């Protein structure tokens, strides 16, 4: 693995649960992994294998500076041209509801714990601003150190560090490299598309 280099913030980690400035520093029971996105790129299972191995590198995890006021990150060289990040999460921060468009992905917790809220349904990709969600599609996973998960295209979720005292660190990978991020707000069963971000918005 090549040495990580400082980079722009990972787009999936740019919306905190509680306001906190970003600070640039740069899986033991997974669900079944979806298949290939394209003919030649890594599968979600291969991305999960990569993030697990990377999260198990204590020297790399320790190299990420942690800031009590904001998230920190390092961009990594992912397998097969994928986009990968090492991310530090201060207590009380998270991503907000979002998806990764046509990219599959995986993440593993390297330190601390994260909670993922997700929807067990694929949303329409275009042509809507507000959806009323049906009952029973919400899923929640508590991921401790060493645990991770893979997901397919158009996976809608939010990831949170709910600890009041402890940082979390995680490793994420996406293939193909993120073409866009769609961000949502949620009030009860109502999900609203708030904005669509593209690579030029976060570079």
TIRO-2110 file (N, C-alpha, C; in Angstrom, 1 decimal):
// TIRO-2110
0.8, -1.2, 0.0, N, 1, A
0.0, 0.0, 0.0, CA, 1, A
0.9, 1.2, 0.0, C, 1, A
0.6, 2.2, -0.9, N, 2, A
1.4, 3.4, -0.9, CA, 2, A
1.1, 4.3, 0.3, C, 2, A
2.0, 5.1, 0.6, N, 3, A
1.8, 6.0, 1.8, CA, 3, A
0.6, 6.9, 1.5, C, 3, A
-0.2, 7.2, 2.5, N, 4, A
-1.3, 8.1, 2.3, CA, 4, A
-0.9, 9.5, 2.1, C, 4, A
-1.6, 10.3, 1.4, N, 5, A
-1.3, 11.7, 1.1, CA, 5, A
-2.4, 12.6, 1.6, C, 5, A
-2.1, 13.8, 2.1, N, 6, A
-3.2, 14.8, 2.4, CA, 6, A
-4.0, 15.0, 1.2, C, 6, A
-5.3, 15.3, 1.4, N, 7, A
-6.2, 15.5, 0.3, CA, 7, A
-7.4, 16.3, 0.7, C, 7, A
-8.3, 16.6, -0.2, N, 8, A
-9.5, 17.2, 0.1, CA, 8, A
-10.4, 16.3, 1.0, C, 8, A
-11.4, 16.9, 1.7, N, 9, A
-12.2, 16.1, 2.6, CA, 9, A
-13.0, 15.1, 1.9, C, 9, A
-13.2, 13.9, 2.5, N, 10, A
-14.0, 12.9, 1.9, CA, 10, A
-15.4, 13.4, 1.8, C, 10, A
-16.1, 13.4, 0.7, N, 11, A
-17.4, 14.0, 0.6, CA, 11, A
-18.5, 13.3, 1.5, C, 11, A
-18.3, 12.0, 1.8, N, 12, A
-19.3, 11.4, 2.6, CA, 12, A
-19.2, 11.7, 4.1, C, 12, A
-18.2, 12.5, 4.5, N, 13, A
-17.9, 12.8, 5.9, CA, 13, A
-18.0, 14.3, 6.1, C, 13, A
-18.8, 15.0, 5.3, N, 14, A
-18.8, 16.4, 5.3, CA, 14, A
-20.0, 17.1, 6.0, C, 14, A
-20.9, 16.3, 6.6, N, 15, A
-22.0, 16.9, 7.2, CA, 15, A
-22.2, 16.4, 8.6, C, 15, A
-21.7, 17.2, 9.6, N, 16, A
-21.7, 16.7, 11.0, CA, 16, A
-23.1, 16.7, 11.6, C, 16, A
-23.3, 15.8, 12.6, N, 17, A
-24.5, 15.8, 13.4, CA, 17, A
-24.6, 17.1, 14.2, C, 17, A
-23.5, 17.5, 14.8, N, 18, A
-23.4, 18.7, 15.5, CA, 18, A
-22.4, 19.6, 14.8, C, 18, A
-22.6, 20.9, 14.7, N, 19, A
-21.6, 21.7, 13.9, CA, 19, A
-20.2, 21.5, 14.5, C, 19, A
-19.3, 21.2, 13.5, N, 20, A
-17.9, 21.1, 13.9, CA, 20, A
-17.0, 21.4, 12.7, C, 20, A
-16.0, 22.2, 12.7, N, 21, A
-15.2, 22.5, 11.5, CA, 21, A
-14.4, 21.3, 11.1, C, 21, A
-14.2, 21.2, 9.8, N, 22, A
-13.4, 20.1, 9.3, CA, 22, A
-11.9, 20.5, 9.4, C, 22, A
-11.1, 19.6, 9.8, N, 23, A
-9.6, 19.8, 9.9, CA, 23, A
-8.9, 18.9, 9.0, C, 23, A
-8.2, 19.4, 8.0, N, 24, A
-7.5, 18.6, 7.1, CA, 24, A
-6.2, 18.1, 7.6, C, 24, A
-6.0, 16.8, 7.6, N, 25, A
-4.7, 16.1, 8.0, CA, 25, A
-4.3, 15.4, 6.8, C, 25, A
-4.7, 15.9, 6.1, N, 26, A
-4.2, 15.4, 4.9, CA, 26, A
-4.7, 15.9, 4.2, C, 26, A
-14.0, -6.1, 10.4, N, 27, A
-15.4, -6.3, 10.2, CA, 27, A
-15.6, -7.8, 10.4, C, 27, A
-16.0, -7.8, 11.4, N, 28, A
-16.1, -9.2, 11.8, CA, 28, A
-17.3, -9.9, 11.3, C, 28, A
-18.4, -9.2, 11.1, N, 29, A
-19.7, -9.9, 10.6, CA, 29, A
-20.3, -9.1, 9.5, C, 29, A
-19.7, -9.0, 8.3, N, 30, A
-20.3, -8.2, 7.3, CA, 30, A
-21.6, -8.8, 6.7, C, 30, A
-22.4, -7.9, 6.1, N, 31, A
-23.5, -8.5, 5.3, CA, 31, A
-23.0, -9.0, 4.0, C, 31, A
-23.8, -9.7, 3.3, N, 32, A
-23.3, -10.3, 2.0, CA, 32, A
-23.0, -9.1, 1.1, C, 32, A
-21.9, -9.2, 0.3, N, 33, A
-21.5, -8.1, -0.5, CA, 33, A
-22.1, -8.2, -1.9, C, 33, A
-22.5, -7.1, -2.4, N, 34, A
-23.1, -7.1, -3.8, CA, 34, A
-22.0, -7.4, -4.8, C, 34, A
-22.4, -7.6, -6.0, N, 35, A
-21.5, -8.0, -7.1, CA, 35, A
-20.8, -6.8, -7.7, C, 35, A
-20.2, -7.1, -8.8, N, 36, A
-19.4, -6.1, -9.5, CA, 36, A
-20.2, -4.9, -10.0, C, 36, A
-19.6, -3.7, -9.9, N, 37, A
-20.2, -2.5, -10.5, CA, 37, A
-19.9, -2.5, -12.0, C, 37, A
-18.7, -2.8, -12.3, N, 38, A
-18.3, -2.8, -13.7, CA, 38, A
-17.5, -4.1, -14.0, C, 38, A
-17.0, -4.2, -15.2, N, 39, A
-16.4, -5.4, -15.6, CA, 39, A
-15.0, -5.6, -15.0, C, 39, A
-14.3, -4.5, -14.7, N, 40, A
-12.9, -4.6, -14.3, CA, 40, A
-12.6, -4.1, -12.9, C, 40, A
-13.5, -3.4, -12.3, N, 41, A
-13.1, -2.8, -11.0, CA, 41, A
-13.3, -3.9, -9.9, C, 41, A
-12.9, -3.5, -8.7, N, 42, A
-13.0, -4.4, -7.5, CA, 42, A
-14.5, -4.5, -7.2, C, 42, A
-14.9, -5.7, -6.7, N, 43, A
-16.2, -5.9, -6.1, CA, 43, A
-16.3, -5.3, -4.8, C, 43, A
-17.6, -5.2, -4.3, N, 44, A
-17.8, -4.7, -2.9, CA, 44, A
-17.1, -5.6, -1.9, C, 44, A
-17.1, -6.9, -2.2, N, 45, A
-16.4, -7.8, -1.3, CA, 45, A
-14.9, -7.6, -1.2, C, 45, A
-14.4, -7.2, -2.4, N, 46, A
-12.9, -6.9, -2.4, CA, 46, A
-12.6, -5.6, -1.7, C, 46, A
-13.5, -4.6, -1.9, N, 47, A
-13.4, -3.4, -1.1, CA, 47, A
-13.5, -3.6, 0.4, C, 47, A
-14.4, -4.5, 0.8, N, 48, A
-14.5, -4.8, 2.2, CA, 48, A
-13.2, -5.5, 2.7, C, 48, A
-12.6, -6.4, 1.9, N, 49, A
-11.4, -7.0, 2.3, CA, 49, A
-10.3, -6.0, 2.5, C, 49, A
-10.2, -5.0, 1.6, N, 50, A
-9.2, -3.9, 1.6, CA, 50, A
-9.4, -3.1, 2.9, C, 50, A
-10.6, -2.7, 3.2, N, 51, A
-10.8, -1.8, 4.3, CA, 51, A
-10.5, -2.5, 5.6, C, 51, A
-10.8, -3.8, 5.7, N, 52, A
-10.5, -4.6, 6.9, CA, 52, A
-9.0, -4.7, 7.1, C, 52, A
-8.3, -5.0, 6.0, N, 53, A
-6.8, -5.2, 6.2, CA, 53, A
-6.2, -3.8, 6.6, C, 53, A
-6.7, -2.8, 5.9, N, 54, A
-6.1, -1.4, 6.2, CA, 54, A
-6.5, -1.0, 7.7, C, 54, A
-7.7, -1.3, 8.1, N, 55, A
-8.0, -0.9, 9.5, CA, 55, A
-7.2, -1.7, 10.5, C, 55, A
-6.7, -2.9, 10.1, N, 56, A
-5.8, -3.7, 11.0, CA, 56, A
-4.4, -3.3, 11.0, C, 56, A
-4.0, -2.2, 10.4, N, 57, A
-2.7, -1.6, 10.4, CA, 57, A
-2.5, -0.6, 11.5, C, 57, A
-2.0, -1.0, 12.7, N, 58, A
-2.0, 0.0, 13.8, CA, 58, A
-1.2, 1.2, 13.5, C, 58, A
-0.1, 1.1, 12.8, N, 59, A
0.8, 2.2, 12.5, CA, 59, A
0.1, 3.2, 11.6, C, 59, A
-0.7, 2.7, 10.6, N, 60, A
-1.4, 3.7, 9.7, CA, 60, A
-2.5, 4.4, 10.5, C, 60, A
-3.3, 3.6, 11.3, N, 61, A
-4.4, 4.2, 12.1, CA, 61, A
-3.8, 5.3, 13.0, C, 61, A
-2.7, 5.0, 13.7, N, 62, A
-2.1, 5.9, 14.6, CA, 62, A
-1.5, 7.2, 13.9, C, 62, A
-1.3, 7.1, 12.6, N, 63, A
-0.7, 8.2, 11.9, CA, 63, A
-1.7, 9.3, 11.6, C, 63, A
-3.0, 9.0, 11.8, N, 64, A
-4.1, 10.0, 11.6, CA, 64, A
-4.2, 11.0, 12.8, C, 64, A
-3.8, 12.2, 12.6, N, 65, A
-4.0, 13.2, 13.7, CA, 65, A
-5.5, 13.3, 14.0, C, 65, A
-5.9, 13.4, 15.3, N, 66, A
-7.2, 13.5, 15.7, CA, 66, A
-7.4, 14.9, 16.3, C, 66, A
-8.5, 15.5, 16.0, N, 67, A
-8.9, 16.9, 16.5, CA, 67, A
-10.2, 16.8, 17.2, C, 67, A
-10.2, 17.3, 18.5, N, 68, A
-11.5, 17.2, 19.2, CA, 68, A
-12.6, 18.1, 18.6, C, 68, A
-12.3, 19.0, 17.7, N, 69, A
-13.2, 20.0, 17.2, CA, 69, A
-13.8, 19.6, 15.8, C, 69, A
-13.1, 18.7, 15.1, N, 70, A
-13.5, 18.4, 13.7, CA, 70, A
-12.9, 17.1, 13.2, C, 70, A
-13.5, 16.6, 12.2, N, 71, A
-13.0, 15.4, 11.6, CA, 71, A
-11.7, 15.6, 10.9, C, 71, A
-10.9, 14.5, 10.8, N, 72, A
-9.6, 14.5, 10.1, CA, 72, A
-9.6, 13.3, 9.1, C, 72, A
-8.7, 13.4, 8.1, N, 73, A
-8.8, 12.4, 7.1, CA, 73, A
-7.4, 12.3, 6.4, C, 73, A
-7.2, 11.1, 5.8, N, 74, A
-6.1, 10.9, 4.9, CA, 74, A
-6.7, 10.1, 3.7, C, 74, A
-6.3, 10.5, 2.5, N, 75, A
-6.6, 9.8, 1.3, CA, 75, A
-5.7, 8.6, 1.2, C, 75, A
-6.2, 7.4, 0.8, N, 76, A
-5.4, 6.2, 0.7, CA, 76, A
-5.4, 5.8, -0.8, C, 76, A
-4.5, 4.9, -1.1, N, 77, A
-4.5, 4.2, -2.4, CA, 77, A
-5.4, 3.0, -2.3, C, 77, A
-6.6, 3.1, -2.9, N, 78, A
-7.5, 1.9, -2.9, CA, 78, A
-7.2, 0.9, -4.0, C, 78, A
-7.7, -0.3, -3.9, N, 79, A
-7.4, -1.3, -4.8, CA, 79, A
-8.1, -1.1, -6.2, C, 79, A
-7.5, -1.4, -7.3, N, 80, A
-8.1, -1.4, -8.6, CA, 80, A
-8.7, 0.0, -9.0, C, 80, A
-8.0, 1.1, -8.6, N, 81, A
-8.5, 2.4, -8.9, CA, 81, A
-9.7, 2.9, -8.1, C, 81, A
-9.9, 2.3, -7.0, N, 82, A
-11.0, 2.7, -6.1, CA, 82, A
-10.6, 4.0, -5.3, C, 82, A
-11.5, 4.7, -4.7, N, 83, A
-11.3, 5.8, -3.9, CA, 83, A
-11.3, 5.4, -2.4, C, 83, A
-10.3, 5.7, -1.6, N, 84, A
-10.3, 5.2, -0.2, CA, 84, A
-9.9, 6.3, 0.7, C, 84, A
-10.4, 6.2, 2.0, N, 85, A
-10.1, 7.3, 3.0, CA, 85, A
-9.9, 6.6, 4.4, C, 85, A
-9.0, 7.2, 5.2, N, 86, A
-9.0, 6.9, 6.6, CA, 86, A
-9.5, 8.2, 7.3, C, 86, A
-10.6, 8.0, 8.1, N, 87, A
-11.3, 9.1, 8.6, CA, 87, A
-11.4, 9.1, 10.2, C, 87, A
-11.1, 10.2, 10.8, N, 88, A
-11.3, 10.3, 12.2, CA, 88, A
-12.6, 11.1, 12.6, C, 88, A
-13.3, 10.5, 13.5, N, 89, A
-14.6, 11.1, 13.9, CA, 89, A
-14.6, 11.6, 15.4, C, 89, A
-14.6, 12.8, 15.6, N, 90, A
-14.8, 13.3, 17.0, CA, 90, A
-16.1, 12.8, 17.6, C, 90, A
-16.2, 12.8, 18.9, N, 91, A
-17.5, 12.5, 19.5, CA, 91, A
-18.7, 13.3, 19.0, C, 91, A
-19.8, 12.7, 18.7, N, 92, A
-21.0, 13.4, 18.3, CA, 92, A
-21.1, 13.9, 16.8, C, 92, A
-20.2, 13.4, 16.0, N, 93, A
-20.2, 13.8, 14.6, CA, 93, A
-20.7, 12.7, 13.7, C, 93, A
-21.1, 13.0, 12.5, N, 94, A
-21.7, 12.1, 11.5, CA, 94, A
-21.8, 12.7, 10.2, C, 94, A
-22.4, 11.9, 9.2, N, 95, A
-22.4, 12.3, 7.8, CA, 95, A
-23.7, 12.9, 7.4, C, 95, A
-24.8, 12.8, 8.1, N, 96, A
-26.1, 13.1, 7.6, CA, 96, A
-26.5, 12.1, 6.5, C, 96, A
-27.8, 12.1, 6.2, N, 97, A
-28.3, 11.1, 5.2, CA, 97, A
-27.7, 11.4, 3.8, C, 97, A
-27.2, 10.4, 3.1, N, 98, A
-26.6, 10.6, 1.8, CA, 98, A
-26.6, 9.2, 1.1, C, 98, A
-26.3, 9.3, -0.2, N, 99, A
-25.9, 8.1, -1.0, CA, 99, A
-24.7, 8.4, -1.8, C, 99, A
-24.2, 7.3, -2.5, N, 100, A
-22.9, 7.4, -3.3, CA, 100, A
-23.2, 7.1, -4.7, C, 100, A
-24.4, 7.4, -5.2, N, 101, A
-24.8, 7.2, -6.6, CA, 101, A
-24.5, 5.9, -7.1, C, 101, A
-23.7, 5.8, -8.2, N, 102, A
-23.4, 4.5, -8.9, CA, 102, A
-22.2, 3.8, -8.2, C, 102, A
-21.7, 4.3, -7.2, N, 103, A
-20.5, 3.6, -6.5, CA, 103, A
-21.0, 2.5, -5.5, C, 103, A
-20.4, 1.4, -5.5, N, 104, A
-20.4, 0.5, -4.4, CA, 104, A
-19.4, 0.9, -3.4, C, 104, A
-19.5, 0.4, -2.2, N, 105, A
-18.5, 0.8, -1.2, CA, 105, A
-18.4, -0.2, 0.0, C, 105, A
-17.5, 0.1, 0.9, N, 106, A
-17.4, -0.7, 2.1, CA, 106, A
-16.7, 0.2, 3.2, C, 106, A
-16.9, -0.1, 4.4, N, 107, A
-16.1, 0.6, 5.5, CA, 107, A
-16.0, -0.3, 6.7, C, 107, A
-14.9, -0.1, 7.4, N, 108, A
-14.6, -0.9, 8.6, CA, 108, A
-14.2, 0.1, 9.7, C, 108, A
-14.6, -0.2, 10.9, N, 109, A
-14.2, 0.6, 12.1, CA, 109, A
-12.8, 0.2, 12.6, C, 109, A
-11.9, 1.1, 12.6, N, 110, A
-10.5, 0.8, 13.0, CA, 110, A
-10.3, 1.1, 14.5, C, 110, A
-11.1, 2.0, 15.1, N, 111, A
-11.0, 2.3, 16.5, CA, 111, A
-12.3, 2.9, 16.9, C, 111, A
-12.7, 2.7, 18.2, N, 112, A
-14.0, 3.2, 18.6, CA, 112, A
-15.2, 2.4, 18.1, C, 112, A
-16.3, 3.1, 17.8, N, 113, A
-17.5, 2.5, 17.3, CA, 113, A
-18.3, 3.5, 16.5, C, 113, A
-19.0, 3.0, 15.5, N, 114, A
-19.9, 3.8, 14.7, CA, 114, A
-21.2, 3.2, 14.6, C, 114, A
-22.3, 4.0, 14.4, N, 115, A
-23.6, 3.5, 14.1, CA, 115, A
-24.0, 3.9, 12.7, C, 115, A
-24.6, 2.9, 12.0, N, 116, A
-25.1, 3.2, 10.7, CA, 116, A
-26.6, 3.0, 10.7, C, 116, A
-27.3, 4.1, 10.2, N, 117, A
-28.7, 4.0, 9.9, CA, 117, A
-28.8, 3.9, 8.4, C, 117, A
-29.6, 3.0, 7.9, N, 118, A
-29.7, 2.8, 6.4, CA, 118, A
-31.2, 2.5, 6.1, C, 118, A
-31.5, 2.5, 4.8, N, 119, A
-32.8, 2.2, 4.2, CA, 119, A
-32.6, 0.9, 3.4, C, 119, A
-33.5, -0.1, 3.7, N, 120, A
-33.5, -1.3, 3.0, CA, 120, A
-34.4, -1.3, 1.8, C, 120, A
-34.1, -0.3, 1.0, N, 121, A
-34.9, -0.1, -0.3, CA, 121, A
-34.0, 0.8, -1.2, C, 121, A
-34.1, 0.5, -2.5, N, 122, A
-33.4, 1.4, -3.5, CA, 122, A
-34.4, 2.5, -3.9, C, 122, A
-33.9, 3.7, -3.7, N, 123, A
-34.8, 4.8, -4.1, CA, 123, A
-34.7, 5.1, -5.6, C, 123, A
-35.7, 5.8, -6.1, N, 124, A
-35.6, 6.2, -7.5, CA, 124, A
-34.4, 7.1, -7.7, C, 124, A
-33.7, 6.9, -8.8, N, 125, A
-32.4, 7.7, -9.0, CA, 125, A
-32.7, 9.1, -9.4, C, 125, A
-33.8, 9.4, -10.1, N, 126, A
-34.0, 10.8, -10.6, CA, 126, A
-35.5, 11.1, -10.5, C, 126, A
-35.8, 12.4, -10.7, N, 127, A
-37.1, 12.8, -10.9, CA, 127, A
-38.0, 13.1, -9.6, C, 127, A
-37.3, 13.2, -8.5, N, 128, A
-38.1, 13.4, -7.2, CA, 128, A
-37.3, 14.4, -6.3, C, 128, A
-38.1, 15.1, -5.5, N, 129, A
-37.5, 15.9, -4.4, CA, 129, A
-37.9, 15.4, -3.0, C, 129, A
-39.0, 14.8, -2.9, N, 130, A
-39.5, 14.4, -1.6, CA, 130, A
-40.2, 13.0, -1.8, C, 130, A
-39.8, 12.1, -0.8, N, 131, A
-40.4, 10.8, -0.8, CA, 131, A
-41.0, 10.5, 0.6, C, 131, A
-42.1, 9.8, 0.7, N, 132, A
-42.6, 9.3, 2.0, CA, 132, A
-42.2, 7.8, 2.1, C, 132, A
-41.4, 7.5, 3.1, N, 133, A
-40.9, 6.2, 3.2, CA, 133, A
-41.9, 5.2, 3.8, C, 133, A
-41.9, 4.0, 3.4, N, 134, A
-42.9, 3.0, 4.0, CA, 134, A
-42.3, 2.5, 5.3, C, 134, A
-43.2, 1.9, 6.1, N, 135, A
-42.7, 1.4, 7.4, CA, 135, A
-41.9, 0.1, 7.1, C, 135, A
-40.9, -0.1, 8.1, N, 136, A
-40.2, -1.3, 8.1, CA, 136, A
-38.9, -1.3, 7.2, C, 136, A
-38.6, -0.2, 6.6, N, 137, A
-37.4, -0.2, 5.7, CA, 137, A
-36.1, 0.3, 6.5, C, 137, A
-36.3, 0.8, 7.7, N, 138, A
-35.1, 1.3, 8.4, CA, 138, A
-34.3, 0.2, 9.0, C, 138, A
-33.0, 0.3, 8.9, N, 139, A
-32.1, -0.6, 9.4, CA, 139, A
-31.0, 0.1, 10.3, C, 139, A
-30.6, -0.5, 11.4, N, 140, A
-29.5, 0.1, 12.2, CA, 140, A
-28.5, -0.9, 12.5, C, 140, A
-27.2, -0.5, 12.4, N, 141, A
-26.1, -1.4, 12.8, CA, 141, A
-25.2, -0.7, 13.7, C, 141, A
-24.8, -1.3, 14.8, N, 142, A
-23.8, -0.8, 15.6, CA, 142, A
-22.5, -1.5, 15.3, C, 142, A
-21.5, -0.8, 14.9, N, 143, A
-20.2, -1.4, 14.4, CA, 143, A
-19.1, -1.1, 15.4, C, 143, A
-18.6, -2.1, 16.0, N, 144, A
-17.5, -1.9, 17.0, CA, 144, A
-16.2, -2.0, 16.2, C, 144, A
-15.1, -1.8, 16.9, N, 145, A
-13.7, -1.9, 16.3, CA, 145, A
-13.6, -3.3, 15.6, C, 145, A
-13.1, -3.3, 14.4, N, 146, A
-12.9, -4.5, 13.6, CA, 146, A
-14.1, -4.9, 12.8, C, 146, A
-15.3, -4.3, 13.0, N, 147, A
-16.5, -4.7, 12.3, CA, 147, A
-16.7, -3.7, 11.1, C, 147, A
-17.3, -4.2, 10.0, N, 148, A
-17.5, -3.4, 8.8, CA, 148, A
-18.7, -3.9, 8.0, C, 148, A
-18.9, -3.3, 6.9, N, 149, A
-20.0, -3.7, 6.0, CA, 149, A
-19.7, -3.2, 4.6, C, 149, A
-20.3, -3.9, 3.6, N, 150, A
-20.2, -3.5, 2.2, CA, 150, A
-21.6, -3.2, 1.8, C, 150, A
-21.7, -2.3, 0.8, N, 151, A
-23.0, -1.9, 0.2, CA, 151, A
-22.9, -1.7, -1.3, C, 151, A
-24.1, -1.8, -1.9, N, 152, A
-24.2, -1.6, -3.4, CA, 152, A
-24.5, -0.2, -3.8, C, 152, A
-24.8, 0.0, -5.0, N, 153, A
-25.1, 1.3, -5.6, CA, 153, A
-26.4, 1.9, -5.0, C, 153, A
-26.4, 3.2, -4.9, N, 154, A
-27.6, 3.9, -4.4, CA, 154, A
-28.0, 3.6, -3.0, C, 154, A
-27.0, 3.2, -2.2, N, 155, A
-27.2, 2.8, -0.8, CA, 155, A
-27.4, 4.1, 0.0, C, 155, A
-28.6, 4.3, 0.6, N, 156, A
-28.9, 5.5, 1.4, CA, 156, A
-28.6, 5.2, 2.9, C, 156, A
-27.8, 6.1, 3.5, N, 157, A
-27.5, 5.8, 4.9, CA, 157, A
-26.9, 7.1, 5.6, C, 157, A
-26.7, 7.0, 6.9, N, 158, A
-26.0, 8.0, 7.6, CA, 158, A
-25.1, 7.2, 8.6, C, 158, A
-23.9, 7.7, 8.9, N, 159, A
-23.0, 7.1, 9.8, CA, 159, A
-22.7, 8.1, 10.9, C, 159, A
-22.7, 7.6, 12.2, N, 160, A
-22.6, 8.5, 13.3, CA, 160, A
-21.6, 7.9, 14.3, C, 160, A
-20.8, 8.8, 15.0, N, 161, A
-20.1, 8.5, 16.2, CA, 161, A
-20.9, 9.0, 17.3, C, 161, A
-21.6, 8.1, 18.0, N, 162, A
-22.5, 8.6, 19.1, CA, 162, A
-21.9, 8.7, 20.4, C, 162, A
-20.6, 8.3, 20.5, N, 163, A
-19.9, 8.4, 21.8, CA, 163, A
-19.8, 9.9, 22.2, C, 163, A
-20.0, 10.1, 23.5, N, 164, A
-19.8, 11.4, 24.1, CA, 164, A
-18.4, 11.8, 24.4, C, 164, A
-17.5, 10.7, 24.4, N, 165, A
-16.1, 11.0, 24.8, CA, 165, A
-15.0, 10.5, 23.9, C, 165, A
-15.3, 9.5, 23.1, N, 166, A
-14.3, 8.7, 22.4, CA, 166, A
-14.3, 9.0, 20.9, C, 166, A
-13.1, 9.3, 20.3, N, 167, A
-13.0, 9.3, 18.9, CA, 167, A
-13.3, 8.0, 18.3, C, 167, A
-13.7, 8.0, 17.0, N, 168, A
-13.7, 6.7, 16.2, CA, 168, A
-12.8, 7.0, 15.0, C, 168, A
-12.3, 5.9, 14.4, N, 169, A
-11.5, 6.0, 13.2, CA, 169, A
-12.0, 4.9, 12.3, C, 169, A
-12.2, 5.2, 11.0, N, 170, A
-12.7, 4.1, 10.1, CA, 170, A
-12.0, 4.3, 8.8, C, 170, A
-12.1, 3.2, 8.0, N, 171, A
-11.5, 3.1, 6.6, CA, 171, A
-12.6, 2.9, 5.7, C, 171, A
-12.7, 3.7, 4.6, N, 172, A
-13.7, 3.6, 3.6, CA, 172, A
-13.1, 3.4, 2.2, C, 172, A
-13.8, 2.7, 1.3, N, 173, A
-13.4, 2.6, -0.1, CA, 173, A
-14.7, 2.6, -1.0, C, 173, A
-14.5, 3.1, -2.2, N, 174, A
-15.6, 3.2, -3.1, CA, 174, A
-15.1, 2.9, -4.5, C, 174, A
-16.0, 2.2, -5.3, N, 175, A
-15.7, 2.0, -6.7, CA, 175, A
-17.0, 2.0, -7.5, C, 175, A
-17.0, 2.7, -8.6, N, 176, A
-15.9, 3.6, -9.1, CA, 176, A
-15.8, 4.8, -8.2, C, 176, A
-14.6, 5.5, -8.3, N, 177, A
-14.5, 6.7, -7.5, CA, 177, A
-15.7, 7.6, -7.6, C, 177, A
-16.1, 8.2, -6.5, N, 178, A
-17.4, 8.8, -6.3, CA, 178, A
-17.8, 9.8, -7.4, C, 178, A
-18.8, 9.5, -8.2, N, 179, A
-19.2, 10.4, -9.3, CA, 179, A
-20.0, 11.5, -8.8, C, 179, A
-20.8, 11.3, -7.7, N, 180, A
-21.6, 12.3, -7.0, CA, 180, A
-22.1, 11.8, -5.7, C, 180, A
-22.5, 12.7, -4.9, N, 181, A
-23.1, 12.4, -3.6, CA, 181, A
-24.4, 13.2, -3.6, C, 181, A
-25.5, 12.4, -3.2, N, 182, A
-26.8, 13.1, -3.0, CA, 182, A
-27.0, 13.2, -1.5, C, 182, A
-27.4, 14.4, -1.1, N, 183, A
-27.6, 14.6, 0.4, CA, 183, A
-29.1, 14.8, 0.6, C, 183, A
-29.5, 14.3, 1.8, N, 184, A
-30.9, 14.3, 2.1, CA, 184, A
-31.1, 14.9, 3.5, C, 184, A
-32.3, 15.4, 3.7, N, 185, A
-32.8, 15.7, 5.1, CA, 185, A
-34.0, 14.7, 5.3, C, 185, A
-34.2, 14.5, 6.6, N, 186, A
-35.3, 13.5, 7.0, CA, 186, A
-36.0, 14.1, 8.1, C, 186, A
-37.4, 14.0, 8.0, N, 187, A
-38.3, 14.3, 9.1, CA, 187, A
-39.3, 13.2, 9.2, C, 187, A
-39.1, 12.3, 10.2, N, 188, A
-40.0, 11.2, 10.3, CA, 188, A
-39.9, 10.3, 9.1, C, 188, A
-41.0, 10.1, 8.4, N, 189, A
-41.0, 9.2, 7.2, CA, 189, A
-40.7, 9.9, 5.9, C, 189, A
-40.5, 11.2, 6.0, N, 190, A
-40.3, 12.1, 4.8, CA, 190, A
-38.8, 12.3, 4.5, C, 190, A
-38.4, 11.9, 3.4, N, 191, A
-37.0, 12.1, 3.0, CA, 191, A
-37.0, 13.1, 1.8, C, 191, A
-36.2, 14.1, 2.0, N, 192, A
-36.1, 15.2, 1.0, CA, 192, A
-34.7, 15.3, 0.4, C, 192, A
-34.6, 15.4, -0.9, N, 193, A
-33.3, 15.6, -1.5, CA, 193, A
-33.0, 17.1, -1.4, C, 193, A
-31.8, 17.3, -0.8, N, 194, A
-31.4, 18.7, -0.5, CA, 194, A
-30.4, 19.2, -1.5, C, 194, A
-29.4, 18.4, -1.9, N, 195, A
-28.4, 18.8, -2.9, CA, 195, A
-27.7, 17.6, -3.5, C, 195, A
-27.1, 17.9, -4.6, N, 196, A
-26.3, 16.9, -5.3, CA, 196, A
-24.9, 17.5, -5.5, C, 196, A
-23.9, 16.8, -5.0, N, 197, A
-22.5, 17.2, -5.1, CA, 197, A
-21.8, 16.4, -6.1, C, 197, A
-20.9, 17.0, -6.8, N, 198, A
-20.0, 16.3, -7.8, CA, 198, A
-18.6, 16.6, -7.4, C, 198, A
-17.7, 15.8, -8.0, N, 199, A
-16.2, 15.9, -7.6, CA, 199, A
-15.7, 17.3, -7.6, C, 199, A
-16.2, 18.2, -8.6, N, 200, A
-15.7, 19.5, -8.6, CA, 200, A
-16.1, 20.3, -7.4, C, 200, A
-17.2, 19.9, -6.7, N, 201, A
-17.6, 20.6, -5.5, CA, 201, A
-16.8, 20.3, -4.3, C, 201, A
-16.1, 19.2, -4.2, N, 202, A
-15.3, 18.9, -3.0, CA, 202, A
-13.8, 18.8, -3.3, C, 202, A
-13.3, 19.2, -4.5, N, 203, A
-11.9, 19.2, -4.8, CA, 203, A
-11.3, 20.5, -4.6, C, 203, A
END
